[in-house]
Structures are given as structure tokens and as C-alpha cells.
Amino acid sequence: MSWRLLLFSVCLFSSGIQAGALMLYSQSKDFLSGFSAKKDQQASSYDLFEQDGADQAGKLGVCISGGGSRSMALARGQMAVLRKYGIEEQIKDLSLVSGGAWFGVSYYSSELDDRQILGTLVENPEELTVGIEEEHLTCSKGCEVSDSDAGQPVNKSNLHVLTNSSLGNAHKEFSNLPGFLVSFVVGTFSRWLDGSHVWSEFLNQSLSGQFEAPLNNDFFVRKKAEMSIIINALLKKGEHYYPFEVLPEKVRVRSFIDGFKSEYLDHSEFGWVSRGEGGEEQLTLMRVQDALAASSANYANFVWGSLTYFVLPQFKFALKNPGGGAKDDSSYQLIDSGFLDYLGIMPLLARRSDRIIAFINTDIPIIYKGTKENGLLVGLEKALPALFGIQPDEKLIEEQYILMKDSARRKEFKALTRGQVFESDYYAWLAEQFMEKKAAGEPTIVLQKGLRVLKNDFHGIQGGHHVDVLWVYNDLPGKWWRRLDRTVRDCIEGNVIGNWFRGCYTTYTRFPHYSAIMDLHLPAFQANLLFHQASWALEEAERAEQVLSGFLGLH
């Protein structure tokens, strides 16, 4: 027992001191060593995706990125607008990562009506306030209303109240990071130093308490029969990583390297290792909470080698080796796919969606500057430029758009070098469109048409087709912010002492880019404000440019 206690202590200490650095993970190590592509069987393997994405004109895919509670809150507002415009009914494939999966699974498994599960849309930011509920007040000086509306009553909506939003209430159920670490220690010691299921149980209790159920189609009571829900993870064996999809009733390794053929397996053919009463090894079917935990297990990337025994379940293939050959009796682990596909867009490209709405619920704000040598430059969430083969430059250190294949820093971005799926020439235009919209105070939502999809064996993408993508980037719209009541802005911008006197809650990081780690717990005020920002941004973009109706042919 003493050696396990020692190893556990080292594991906990190492993961704790490194937790704040999770967002830098994809730039810190060489993660994908040892791959040796095997292409002799790919031609027939790609036929699987021809069946998946059999050409349906206008097939719509939606992906919701990772981002913990931040992404979950933003996704509530985004889905509320998709429902309002009848877009949700058109979704063929919904791809979910980490916090996006928390939302998607919670939403599609709920029997509550729209208003209860999502919340109520508020068209005018002036209606949002602090501490006043269902009260009519006259719009104060500075509200942006038309002359005909001046002096008219404005209905105020209390941001501290979540009575009509069960999903919103989930944010309050999460503990903060120190609270989770305590629960992890207690839970691990209570299981004789086995913390492999503490995270999944924590998520289940925080989200609904109903996720111990088997992961099958019957669980998703709101889902149309023809829609696919894809929970993304990575299959990990040593230092080897492979894209892994968890769907109702089935799983698969979605890759065409190292002999993988991207075949579907029933849940009975893949499960986590447990011990029977006599100590014998047995496989247990994956539950909903296990899939959610796998999709958001980014903390495991910081635990040394064999010490992951303490924090991750061990999985095995029961009947056959999906990589071909004899049955592989090795143990695997499932971890967060965010450092290789933070957006969750790869499954949609593999299924040949020709229209995609990509919700980038990032904690990275858009920054930009002009230079004499290179003109206008824009810094974005690192996962986005990587899709175009461009070296990530979130803070404009390089002061140019560098191709990763030509960069002296290529090794630092090893985890992202397998992610190019679009031609590099299309990136600068997209980045500059984001910059122009942010500078104008508008929602950072950009429609990019006719992107040719490149072949990508690692992500199981055949390529060769074209796709239209509506990029929806989480950044603070200046127009929306200026229309908020002064008391609301004070709650967000105030310091700890000032917020205490105002009855506001303080977070570790700044709105709307709350850290998925430090602000796992979001008070009602912050969760509601993210919901309203996300919904306003989509509706404002529709009012100004018809980005939804034009993109999806709703007129």
C-alpha cells in the first residue's frame, strides 16, 4: 500500500501544479511520435465514410467546441437561437467536445420544454439587470432605443435568477477547482487509491445525476432518429493517440493510420476494465458519464506515464483488434480530444457535411495589430489556424502567418501538425474578417464558402469535396457590451471587494473568456450573461447579414 500512496501523492502534486497550464498543452511536447502510416488498405476503408456521409444535398453538421462550463453556457444560447429559426431540425450530425458534450448530452436527454431546459431569449441587452425581477423600469440615459421608444418601459430580467433553466443551474452545481481537488482526494482514498472513476462520478452528480445510464439511442429522448450525436475523445496507448468517436450503441477509432480501418464496434466490444467478485478481469459497458468524462479528461495529459492508473479507467477491446491482426489484449485510455480537434470539426468533414456551423467557444480573445512589413495581423484560438496549416499565433509573437511545415518552431506544434484540412491560402481572409468585425463591435461570425477539404489520414478524412462553414467565435461584441446596464458591467469589471458590496460574484478569469479549469464553477450571473451574449450575437448577425437564413436557405 505504501508505494501506491507515494505514487498517488506525486501524481496529485504534479497534476495540481500543472493544471493552470492546460491551454499550453498542445505546444509543449512531442505527442505523436511513433506513427507509421499504413496506406495499402485505405481505399476500401474510405468506403465506410461514403456510407456515413452519402451525398445529401445541403447536409448540415454542427460542432460545439470544448471549454468546460464556459462552452456549456454559450451553447445554451446558441442552441436556443438554432431552435428559434428551425435550424436544429436540419442537423444531421452533431459533434461534441468536452464542455460542448456536457451541454449536448444534457440537452438531448432532457424531457423538459425549451424554456426550462435552455432559458428565455432576451432580444435587447438593456433588459438585463442585477437584482430586479419582472419589474418595468424606464430606460435610463444611454440606452440604444429608437426615438419612438424613448421613455417607454423596459422589462428587466434578473441575471441572478436561473429558475427557468435547469441546464443553467448545472453551472452552480460544479465546485471550483480547489473544491474538485478535495473531492478527488477524498474519492480516491475512499476507493483504496483508485481515482479512475472520480471524474465521471463528479460530472454525473454535477450535471443531472442521471448519467449512469447505458449510452444508447433510448437515452436521447429529444434526438431525431436520423441525427447522429458524436462524443469525441482520443484513444491513448502510451504516447500514441488516435481520434475516437463514442456514439449511441457504437464506437470507432476514426483513423486510417497504423492499420486502423475506422470500423464501427458495438458497445459490447469495447468497455472499461473492472474486477469481478473473485478478482477476475471483466469488461463493463460504457455509461453516459464515462463518455462525458473521457471527452473532458484533459487533466490526464499532465500525469506522468503509468501514474494515469490513478486518474483514468483502463479500456479494452473485447472481440477483435480494430487495427487488424490478432486480438490486442492491451489496455487503452480515453482522454480529451481538444488538443488535436478542439472544435470537433473533424468528424463532420469525415462524414462529408457540405454545410457546417462551428461554434468556437474559446477562452482566447481576438487580438490584432498592423505592421509595416506584414500589414494587418490577427491572433486567434490556436485550433483554428492549424486547420489551414498555419502556425498558431494567439499573441502575434511571430508577426506573420507562417506555414507550420516551414516553421523553425514546427516541433513545438507537433500535436497540431496533423490537423490541416483546408488550403492555407484561405486563412488570412478569415482572420482579417474576424478582426474587422471585432473592431466594429459586431459579433465575430464569418461565413466562408467553398473551402476544399484536404485528405487527412490521421483524422480519417478522405477529402476532395467542398464545404461552407459558418464560423461562430466567442469574443465580446462591443455593441452588445455598451448596451448593457451600468450595474451589469460593474459586476463584471469590479474587484472582489466592490463586487461583494454590490451583491455580485467574482470569478478567477475575465468575461467572456472564463477558464475551463479555474472557473469550472460559474455563478448564475456569469452563466446567464454568457447565454445572453451568445444568443444576441447570432440574432444580431442574422438581423444585419442574414447569416443563418442565407446560409441555410431559410427564406
Backbone torsions as a table, in degrees:
resi	resn	phi	psi	omega
1	MET	NA	-33.2	-174.7
2	SER	-62.8	-38.5	-179.6
3	TRP	-68.0	-34.3	178.7
4	ARG	-69.0	-38.6	178.1
5	LEU	-62.8	-42.8	179.5
6	LEU	-63.6	-47.3	-179.7
7	LEU	-62.8	-41.3	179.3
8	PHE	-62.2	-42.3	-179.7
9	SER	-61.3	-43.9	178.0
10	VAL	-63.0	-42.5	179.7
11	CYS	-60.0	-48.6	-178.2
12	LEU	-62.5	-42.7	-179.8
13	PHE	-63.6	-44.9	-177.3
14	SER	-66.5	-40.0	179.8
15	SER	-70.3	-34.4	-179.2
16	GLY	-66.0	-46.2	-176.3
17	ILE	-72.4	-17.9	-178.0
18	GLN	-101.6	-4.1	-175.3
19	ALA	-57.9	-38.4	-178.1
20	GLY	-69.5	-9.8	-177.6
21	ALA	-102.5	13.3	-175.3
22	LEU	-57.5	-36.1	-176.0
23	MET	-69.6	-14.4	178.9
24	LEU	-95.9	3.3	-171.4
25	TYR	-55.9	-45.1	-172.3
26	SER	-71.5	-6.5	-179.4
27	GLN	-110.3	8.8	-168.7
28	SER	-111.3	-18.2	-175.1
29	LYS	-142.4	167.6	173.9
30	ASP	-95.0	98.2	-170.1
31	PHE	-90.9	-24.1	-167.3
32	LEU	-110.1	37.5	179.4
33	SER	-73.4	152.4	170.6
34	GLY	91.4	-0.9	178.5
35	PHE	-74.2	136.7	173.9
36	SER	-131.6	105.5	-172.3
37	ALA	-64.6	140.1	176.4
38	LYS	-123.3	106.5	-169.2
39	LYS	-106.3	0.7	-174.0
40	ASP	-69.1	-20.8	-178.4
41	GLN	-108.2	9.9	-171.5
42	GLN	-72.8	-33.9	-174.3
43	ALA	-56.4	-49.9	-179.6
44	SER	-71.4	-31.7	-179.1
45	SER	-63.9	-37.2	-177.9
46	TYR	-64.1	-19.3	178.7
47	ASP	-60.9	-26.8	178.7
48	LEU	-58.8	-39.9	-178.7
49	PHE	-80.0	-22.9	172.6
50	GLU	-62.6	-36.8	178.1
51	GLN	-72.2	-42.2	179.3
52	ASP	-58.2	-49.4	-172.7
53	GLY	-110.5	34.3	-178.8
54	ALA	-48.2	127.9	-165.4
55	ASP	-49.9	105.7	172.8
56	GLN	-113.9	117.3	-175.9
57	ALA	-55.8	126.7	176.6
58	GLY	74.1	22.1	-177.5
59	LYS	-61.6	127.1	-173.9
60	LEU	-103.2	129.0	171.5
61	GLY	-117.6	144.6	177.1
62	VAL	-126.9	133.4	175.4
63	CYS	-123.0	139.2	178.5
64	ILE	-119.2	119.9	-172.1
65	SER	-70.8	175.1	171.7
66	GLY	-73.1	-179.3	179.3
67	GLY	138.7	15.3	175.2
68	GLY	57.6	-139.4	-178.0
69	SER	-64.4	-30.2	177.2
70	ARG	-60.1	-49.4	-179.4
71	SER	-66.5	-37.0	179.6
72	MET	-62.6	-41.8	-180.0
73	ALA	-69.4	-43.4	178.2
74	LEU	-63.5	-39.9	-178.7
75	ALA	-63.6	-31.4	175.4
76	ARG	-57.9	-48.6	179.4
77	GLY	-66.3	-38.6	-179.4
78	GLN	-65.6	-43.6	179.7
79	MET	-69.1	-33.9	178.3
80	ALA	-59.6	-39.3	178.7
81	VAL	-72.8	-40.4	177.4
82	LEU	-59.7	-37.9	177.7
83	ARG	-69.4	-41.1	-178.6
84	LYS	-58.4	-39.4	-177.2
85	TYR	-94.3	8.3	177.5
86	GLY	73.1	17.4	-176.7
87	ILE	-81.2	-33.4	-179.1
88	GLU	-56.0	-35.0	-179.0
89	GLU	-65.1	-20.3	-178.5
90	GLN	-90.4	-7.9	-175.5
91	ILE	-68.3	124.6	175.9
92	LYS	-93.2	-43.1	-178.6
93	ASP	-131.6	129.5	177.5
94	LEU	-116.4	115.3	-176.1
95	SER	-106.8	128.2	-169.5
96	LEU	-126.9	139.3	178.2
97	VAL	-129.2	128.3	169.1
98	SER	50.7	-117.2	-179.6
99	GLY	-58.8	-31.0	174.5
100	GLY	-62.8	-34.7	177.2
101	ALA	-71.2	-36.5	176.3
102	TRP	-56.8	-44.5	178.9
103	PHE	-67.1	-53.8	-172.3
104	GLY	-58.9	-44.1	-179.4
105	VAL	-69.4	-41.2	178.5
106	SER	-62.5	-43.2	-176.5
107	TYR	-67.0	-50.0	-173.5
108	TYR	-77.8	-8.2	176.2
109	SER	-101.8	3.2	-176.4
110	SER	-96.0	142.0	176.7
111	GLU	-97.7	1.9	178.8
112	LEU	-70.8	158.4	178.3
113	ASP	-77.1	171.5	-172.4
114	ASP	-56.3	-45.5	-175.4
115	ARG	-64.3	-36.5	-179.7
116	GLN	-74.7	-42.5	-173.6
117	ILE	-80.1	-31.8	-176.5
118	LEU	-105.7	-44.1	-173.3
119	GLY	119.5	179.8	-175.9
120	THR	-106.7	127.1	178.0
121	LEU	-68.6	140.0	176.6
122	VAL	-122.6	116.2	-172.9
123	GLU	-71.6	-39.5	-174.3
124	ASN	-105.8	123.4	179.1
125	PRO	-57.2	-27.4	179.7
126	GLU	-60.8	-20.9	-177.3
127	GLU	-77.8	-10.9	-178.5
128	LEU	-88.5	132.8	-178.5
129	THR	-149.2	179.2	-178.3
130	VAL	-114.0	120.1	170.3
131	GLY	82.4	8.9	179.4
132	ILE	-126.9	124.3	-176.0
133	GLU	-123.6	131.1	176.3
134	GLU	50.8	46.3	179.0
135	GLU	-126.5	142.2	179.7
136	HIS	-98.7	124.3	178.8
137	LEU	-125.1	153.0	175.1
138	THR	-76.6	135.0	-179.6
139	CYS	-58.5	125.5	-179.1
140	SER	-78.0	168.3	-179.4
141	LYS	-58.2	133.1	178.7
142	GLY	107.9	-15.6	176.8
143	CYS	-67.9	139.7	-179.1
144	GLU	-90.2	88.9	177.1
145	VAL	-127.8	160.9	-179.8
146	SER	-72.3	162.1	-179.6
147	ASP	-57.7	-35.9	-177.5
148	SER	-69.8	-22.4	-179.1
149	ASP	-96.0	-7.1	-175.3
150	ALA	-58.1	133.2	178.1
151	GLY	81.5	-2.5	-179.8
152	GLN	-81.1	156.1	178.9
153	PRO	-62.4	143.7	176.3
154	VAL	-121.2	123.7	-179.5
155	ASN	-72.7	126.9	-177.9
156	LYS	-99.4	138.9	-179.8
157	SER	-117.1	123.2	-174.3
158	ASN	-75.5	118.0	-178.6
159	LEU	-72.3	-13.6	179.7
160	HIS	-84.7	-4.4	-173.6
161	VAL	-107.2	131.8	179.1
162	LEU	-126.8	27.8	-173.5
163	THR	-63.0	-26.6	-177.1
164	ASN	-102.3	20.5	-176.8
165	SER	-143.5	95.9	-178.8
166	SER	-66.9	-34.6	177.4
167	LEU	-67.7	-38.6	177.0
168	GLY	-61.5	-37.3	179.4
169	ASN	-64.1	-23.6	179.8
170	ALA	-60.7	-31.9	-179.3
171	HIS	-61.1	-33.8	-178.6
172	LYS	-76.6	-19.7	-179.1
173	GLU	-78.3	-25.5	176.5
174	PHE	-66.7	139.6	171.5
175	SER	-81.3	169.6	172.0
176	ASN	-78.4	177.8	-175.1
177	LEU	-59.8	-48.2	177.8
178	PRO	-58.9	-37.8	178.4
179	GLY	-62.9	-40.5	178.8
180	PHE	-66.1	-41.3	180.0
181	LEU	-60.6	-39.3	177.2
182	VAL	-63.9	-45.7	-179.4
183	SER	-64.5	-33.1	178.8
184	PHE	-66.5	-45.0	-179.9
185	VAL	-62.4	-48.4	-178.7
186	VAL	-62.1	-45.9	-179.1
187	GLY	-64.2	-36.7	-179.2
188	THR	-70.1	-45.3	179.2
189	PHE	-66.2	-34.3	179.5
190	SER	-68.5	-16.4	178.6
191	ARG	-108.1	28.2	179.1
192	TRP	55.9	51.0	175.9
193	LEU	66.1	27.3	173.6
194	ASP	-111.9	100.9	-179.3
195	GLY	-100.3	18.2	-171.3
196	SER	-65.4	-24.0	-178.4
197	HIS	-115.8	8.7	180.0
198	VAL	-63.4	-42.4	-178.8
199	TRP	-64.4	-45.1	-178.9
200	SER	-65.5	-37.3	178.7
201	GLU	-71.0	-35.7	176.3
202	PHE	-62.1	-45.4	178.7
203	LEU	-63.5	-44.0	-179.2
204	ASN	-59.7	-46.8	-179.0
205	GLN	-67.4	-35.4	-177.9
206	SER	-74.1	-37.0	-172.8
207	LEU	-86.1	-49.7	-176.5
208	SER	-155.3	-26.8	-173.0
209	GLY	79.6	4.6	-176.8
210	GLN	-112.4	9.6	-170.6
211	PHE	-95.1	14.0	171.7
212	GLU	-78.5	-1.9	-175.9
213	ALA	-71.7	156.8	173.8
214	PRO	-62.5	148.0	-178.2
215	LEU	-87.6	88.4	178.9
216	ASN	-135.9	174.2	-175.6
217	ASN	-64.4	-30.1	-179.7
218	ASP	-63.8	-25.6	-178.7
219	PHE	-68.7	-31.9	-175.2
220	PHE	-92.9	82.5	-171.1
221	VAL	-71.3	-21.1	-179.9
222	ARG	-92.0	-9.7	-172.0
223	LYS	-80.8	135.7	172.7
224	LYS	-70.2	149.4	-175.9
225	ALA	-60.0	-34.8	-174.9
226	GLU	-85.6	-2.2	-179.3
227	MET	-94.9	139.1	176.6
228	SER	-100.6	135.8	171.2
229	ILE	-108.5	122.1	-174.4
230	ILE	-117.3	115.9	174.9
231	ILE	-98.0	120.0	-172.5
232	ASN	-94.4	141.2	174.9
233	ALA	-149.8	-177.5	172.2
234	LEU	-121.7	135.0	173.2
235	LEU	-85.9	121.9	-173.2
236	LYS	-116.7	130.6	172.5
237	LYS	-138.0	105.4	-174.0
238	GLY	64.0	-123.9	177.9
239	GLU	-100.6	15.6	179.1
240	HIS	-102.8	136.6	-176.4
241	TYR	-130.3	141.2	179.0
242	TYR	-139.2	138.8	176.6
243	PRO	-59.6	133.1	-174.8
244	PHE	-132.4	130.6	179.9
245	GLU	-111.2	134.3	173.2
246	VAL	-114.7	118.7	179.1
247	LEU	-121.3	162.5	171.4
248	PRO	-56.4	126.0	176.1
249	GLU	81.2	-15.3	-173.9
250	LYS	-154.2	163.9	176.8
251	VAL	-138.2	165.9	170.6
252	ARG	-165.3	152.5	169.7
253	VAL	-87.4	109.2	-174.8
254	ARG	-91.0	77.7	-178.1
255	SER	-157.8	155.4	178.6
256	PHE	-123.3	35.1	174.1
257	ILE	-120.5	164.8	-179.6
258	ASP	52.5	32.1	175.4
259	GLY	83.1	-3.1	178.9
260	PHE	-68.4	143.7	-177.2
261	LYS	-116.2	5.3	178.2
262	SER	58.8	38.2	179.3
263	GLU	-82.9	145.4	174.0
264	TYR	-73.2	142.4	172.3
265	LEU	-124.8	142.9	172.8
266	ASP	-67.7	156.0	177.8
267	HIS	-59.2	-26.5	178.8
268	SER	-68.9	-14.9	-178.6
269	GLU	-96.8	2.5	179.9
270	PHE	-151.9	125.9	-178.5
271	GLY	-159.5	174.3	179.7
272	TRP	-92.1	148.4	-172.6
273	VAL	-81.2	127.9	175.3
274	SER	-133.0	177.0	-179.4
275	ARG	-118.3	135.3	177.1
276	GLY	-76.2	-178.1	-178.4
277	GLU	-62.1	-31.0	179.4
278	GLY	-91.0	7.4	179.9
279	GLY	87.4	-1.3	-179.2
280	GLU	-73.1	148.7	-179.6
281	GLU	-76.1	137.0	175.9
282	GLN	-144.9	157.2	179.4
283	LEU	-100.5	133.4	179.3
284	THR	-110.5	134.7	-177.7
285	LEU	-62.1	144.1	179.6
286	MET	-67.3	133.0	175.2
287	ARG	-96.6	170.7	177.5
288	VAL	-58.7	-45.0	-177.1
289	GLN	-64.8	-29.4	177.7
290	ASP	-68.5	-40.1	178.4
291	ALA	-65.5	-42.6	178.5
292	LEU	-64.9	-40.8	179.6
293	ALA	-65.0	-40.9	179.2
294	ALA	-63.7	-41.8	-177.0
295	SER	-66.6	-20.5	-176.1
296	SER	-122.5	20.7	-177.9
297	ALA	-86.1	55.3	179.9
298	ASN	-73.5	-23.7	179.2
299	TYR	-60.8	-26.8	-176.7
300	ALA	-68.1	-19.1	179.9
301	ASN	-67.0	-12.8	-174.8
302	PHE	-109.6	10.6	178.6
303	VAL	-102.0	133.0	-175.0
304	TRP	-67.1	127.4	167.8
305	GLY	30.0	-115.1	-174.0
306	SER	-67.1	-12.3	-179.9
307	LEU	-70.9	-11.5	175.1
308	THR	-62.5	-13.8	175.0
309	TYR	-52.6	-33.3	-175.2
310	PHE	-80.6	-19.6	-170.3
311	VAL	-124.1	-5.3	-178.5
312	LEU	-133.3	138.9	172.1
313	PRO	-66.9	153.5	174.5
314	GLN	-97.5	131.7	-179.7
315	PHE	-114.3	153.8	176.1
316	LYS	-141.9	154.8	171.4
317	PHE	-88.3	131.6	-171.4
318	ALA	-83.5	-45.0	-167.2
319	LEU	-109.6	-30.7	-175.8
320	LYS	-155.2	162.6	179.0
321	ASN	-90.5	114.8	-178.3
322	PRO	-66.5	-12.3	176.0
323	GLY	-90.1	4.1	-179.6
324	GLY	91.4	163.8	177.3
325	GLY	82.7	-163.8	-177.7
326	ALA	-66.0	161.0	179.7
327	LYS	-59.2	132.9	179.4
328	ASP	-94.9	117.0	-178.6
329	ASP	-92.9	11.7	-178.6
330	SER	-72.1	156.7	174.7
331	SER	-92.3	143.7	177.5
332	TYR	-122.7	167.8	173.3
333	GLN	-130.5	154.9	176.0
334	LEU	-113.9	129.3	-178.8
335	ILE	-133.6	171.8	179.3
336	ASP	-57.6	132.6	179.8
337	SER	-88.9	3.0	-170.2
338	GLY	-61.1	-32.1	-176.9
339	PHE	-76.7	-9.2	174.2
340	LEU	-112.7	-28.3	177.8
341	ASP	-148.9	72.1	-176.0
342	TYR	-61.2	-33.3	-177.5
343	LEU	-79.5	-26.3	-173.4
344	GLY	77.5	23.6	-175.5
345	ILE	-84.1	-21.2	-173.8
346	MET	-61.9	-42.9	177.9
347	PRO	-60.2	-32.0	179.8
348	LEU	-71.8	-38.6	176.7
349	LEU	-68.6	-36.6	177.6
350	ALA	-64.8	-32.2	179.6
351	ARG	-88.9	5.3	174.1
352	ARG	62.5	39.4	170.4
353	SER	-61.9	137.6	178.0
354	ASP	-104.0	-3.1	170.5
355	ARG	-136.6	130.3	-177.7
356	ILE	-134.4	134.3	167.4
357	ILE	-106.0	117.5	-175.9
358	ALA	-109.7	109.7	177.9
359	PHE	-90.2	109.6	-177.0
360	ILE	-99.3	87.1	-173.4
361	ASN	-90.5	59.5	-170.3
362	THR	-83.7	165.4	172.2
363	ASP	-102.9	11.3	-179.7
364	ILE	-102.1	114.1	177.0
365	PRO	-72.9	155.8	175.6
366	ILE	-77.3	128.4	174.8
367	ILE	-124.2	153.7	-177.5
368	TYR	-155.2	157.9	175.7
369	LYS	-162.8	160.9	176.9
370	GLY	-104.7	144.9	176.4
371	THR	-130.8	153.8	179.6
372	LYS	-67.0	-37.6	-175.0
373	GLU	-78.3	-42.0	-170.1
374	ASN	-116.6	2.8	179.2
375	GLY	72.1	-145.7	-177.0
376	LEU	-74.9	134.3	178.5
377	LEU	-129.6	147.5	-175.8
378	VAL	-133.4	134.3	174.6
379	GLY	-104.8	131.4	-175.5
380	LEU	-135.5	167.9	170.4
381	GLU	-44.2	128.6	-170.4
382	LYS	-60.6	-26.3	-178.8
383	ALA	-67.9	-25.5	-175.9
384	LEU	-74.9	-53.8	177.6
385	PRO	-60.7	-30.5	-180.0
386	ALA	-61.0	-30.8	178.0
387	LEU	-62.8	-24.0	-179.3
388	PHE	-102.9	8.1	-178.9
389	GLY	74.5	19.5	-179.5
390	ILE	-100.3	135.6	178.8
391	GLN	-60.2	127.3	179.0
392	PRO	-59.6	137.7	-178.2
393	ASP	-146.5	72.7	-173.8
394	GLU	-66.8	-25.6	-176.1
395	LYS	-118.8	14.6	175.9
396	LEU	59.2	42.3	178.7
397	ILE	-72.3	-40.3	-175.7
398	GLU	-80.2	-23.3	179.8
399	GLU	60.6	30.3	170.0
400	GLN	-166.5	166.6	177.6
401	TYR	-92.2	107.5	-173.8
402	ILE	-104.3	133.7	173.1
403	LEU	-69.1	132.1	-177.7
404	MET	-61.7	-33.5	-178.0
405	LYS	-68.9	-19.1	-179.5
406	ASP	-105.3	0.7	-172.1
407	SER	-84.8	139.7	174.0
408	ALA	-68.2	-18.9	-179.4
409	ARG	-97.1	16.2	-175.1
410	ARG	-52.9	-39.8	-176.5
411	LYS	-63.4	-31.2	178.7
412	GLU	-65.6	-24.3	-176.2
413	PHE	-110.1	28.0	-177.0
414	LYS	-54.4	-38.8	-177.4
415	ALA	-65.4	-18.9	-177.1
416	LEU	-107.5	-7.9	-174.3
417	THR	-70.0	-16.1	177.8
418	ARG	-90.8	9.3	-171.3
419	GLY	-101.0	4.0	-177.1
420	GLN	-73.2	127.1	177.9
421	VAL	-132.7	-6.3	177.8
422	PHE	-128.2	156.8	179.7
423	GLU	-70.0	140.4	-173.4
424	SER	-62.5	-29.4	-175.4
425	ASP	-62.1	-19.0	-175.6
426	TYR	-89.5	-4.7	-173.2
427	TYR	-75.8	-45.9	-174.1
428	ALA	-57.6	-41.8	179.4
429	TRP	-60.4	-45.5	-178.7
430	LEU	-62.7	-46.7	-179.0
431	ALA	-60.2	-42.0	-177.7
432	GLU	-71.7	-30.2	173.9
433	GLN	-64.5	-42.0	176.1
434	PHE	-60.3	-44.4	-179.0
435	MET	-61.5	-45.6	-177.7
436	GLU	-62.4	-39.7	179.8
437	LYS	-69.0	-40.6	178.0
438	LYS	-65.1	-43.1	-179.3
439	ALA	-60.8	-31.5	-179.8
440	ALA	-86.0	-1.7	-178.9
441	GLY	77.6	15.4	-176.2
442	GLU	-94.1	163.9	174.2
443	PRO	-59.0	137.0	-179.1
444	THR	-86.1	75.6	-178.6
445	ILE	-128.0	122.9	-173.4
446	VAL	-132.0	131.8	174.3
447	LEU	-96.8	124.6	178.8
448	GLN	-120.9	117.0	-174.1
449	LYS	-102.9	151.1	170.1
450	GLY	70.1	30.7	176.4
451	LEU	-73.2	124.9	176.9
452	ARG	-82.2	129.0	-177.1
453	VAL	-87.0	127.7	-179.4
454	LEU	-89.0	152.5	176.5
455	LYS	-66.5	136.9	178.6
456	ASN	-144.3	101.4	-175.9
457	ASP	-66.1	-37.2	-177.2
458	PHE	-61.1	-42.9	-179.1
459	HIS	-91.9	6.4	176.0
460	GLY	69.3	36.3	-177.4
461	ILE	-109.7	120.6	-178.9
462	GLN	-72.6	-37.4	179.4
463	GLY	75.1	-173.8	178.1
464	GLY	91.6	-9.3	178.4
465	HIS	-106.2	174.5	-179.4
466	HIS	-116.5	151.5	-176.2
467	VAL	-141.6	144.9	170.6
468	ASP	-100.9	130.5	-177.2
469	VAL	-122.8	128.8	171.0
470	LEU	-98.7	104.7	-178.5
471	TRP	-85.7	122.7	179.8
472	VAL	-117.5	104.9	-170.7
473	TYR	-103.9	131.4	-180.0
474	ASN	-76.0	103.5	171.7
475	ASP	-147.3	162.5	-173.2
476	LEU	-80.9	113.9	177.7
477	PRO	-75.3	120.5	-177.7
478	GLY	-58.4	-38.3	-179.2
479	LYS	-63.2	-40.9	179.1
480	TRP	-68.5	-45.1	-177.7
481	TRP	-60.0	-42.5	-177.9
482	ARG	-69.1	-21.3	179.9
483	ARG	-86.1	-10.6	178.9
484	LEU	-69.7	148.6	174.6
485	ASP	-59.0	145.7	-178.4
486	ARG	-57.4	-35.9	-179.4
487	THR	-65.5	-33.5	177.8
488	VAL	-67.5	-46.9	179.9
489	ARG	-64.5	-36.0	178.1
490	ASP	-63.0	-38.0	179.0
491	CYS	-63.3	-34.8	-179.2
492	ILE	-79.2	-40.4	-173.1
493	GLU	-90.2	-14.7	-173.3
494	GLY	-71.2	163.0	176.6
495	ASN	-86.8	177.1	-173.7
496	VAL	-60.2	-46.4	-177.1
497	ILE	-66.3	-46.9	179.3
498	GLY	-61.3	-41.3	-180.0
499	ASN	-65.9	-32.9	178.7
500	TRP	-63.5	-42.2	178.9
501	PHE	-69.1	-30.8	-178.8
502	ARG	-85.0	-4.1	-177.3
503	GLY	76.5	23.2	179.7
504	CYS	-99.3	164.2	177.5
505	TYR	-106.2	146.7	-179.0
506	THR	-108.0	139.2	176.1
507	THR	-110.7	167.8	179.9
508	TYR	-76.0	-32.4	-175.9
509	THR	-123.5	177.8	-166.3
510	ARG	-98.2	145.0	174.1
511	PHE	-66.5	140.6	-5.7
512	PRO	-96.0	20.1	-173.7
513	HIS	-103.9	49.8	-179.5
514	TYR	-61.5	140.1	179.6
515	SER	-68.6	135.4	177.9
516	ALA	-68.0	-16.7	-178.1
517	ILE	-99.7	-58.7	-174.9
518	MET	-68.6	-32.2	-179.8
519	ASP	-113.3	47.8	172.8
520	LEU	-58.6	-39.7	173.7
521	HIS	-87.8	121.9	175.1
522	LEU	-117.1	122.5	175.2
523	PRO	-61.9	164.7	-178.4
524	ALA	-55.8	-41.1	-177.3
525	PHE	-58.4	-51.3	-178.3
526	GLN	-68.0	-41.1	179.6
527	ALA	-62.6	-43.5	178.5
528	ASN	-64.2	-41.0	-177.0
529	LEU	-66.9	-37.3	174.1
530	LEU	-62.1	-43.5	177.2
531	PHE	-56.1	-47.7	-176.2
532	HIS	-71.8	-35.6	176.3
533	GLN	-63.2	-46.2	-177.6
534	ALA	-63.9	-43.2	-178.9
535	SER	-69.9	-40.8	178.6
536	TRP	-62.5	-42.0	-178.0
537	ALA	-59.2	-46.1	179.6
538	LEU	-65.5	-43.6	-178.4
539	GLU	-69.7	-36.2	177.6
540	GLU	-66.4	-41.2	177.0
541	ALA	-63.6	-34.9	176.9
542	GLU	-69.1	-43.6	178.9
543	ARG	-62.5	-40.1	-174.0
544	ALA	-83.6	-38.3	-171.2
545	GLU	-130.9	1.3	-176.3
546	GLN	51.9	44.7	-175.5
547	VAL	-66.6	-31.1	-179.8
548	LEU	-83.5	-53.7	-177.6
549	SER	-66.1	-38.7	178.5
550	GLY	-68.4	-42.9	-178.6
551	PHE	-65.2	-39.1	-173.2
552	LEU	-105.3	5.5	176.5
553	GLY	64.6	43.6	-177.5
554	LEU	-83.8	-14.8	-179.8
555	HIS	-81.1	NA	NA
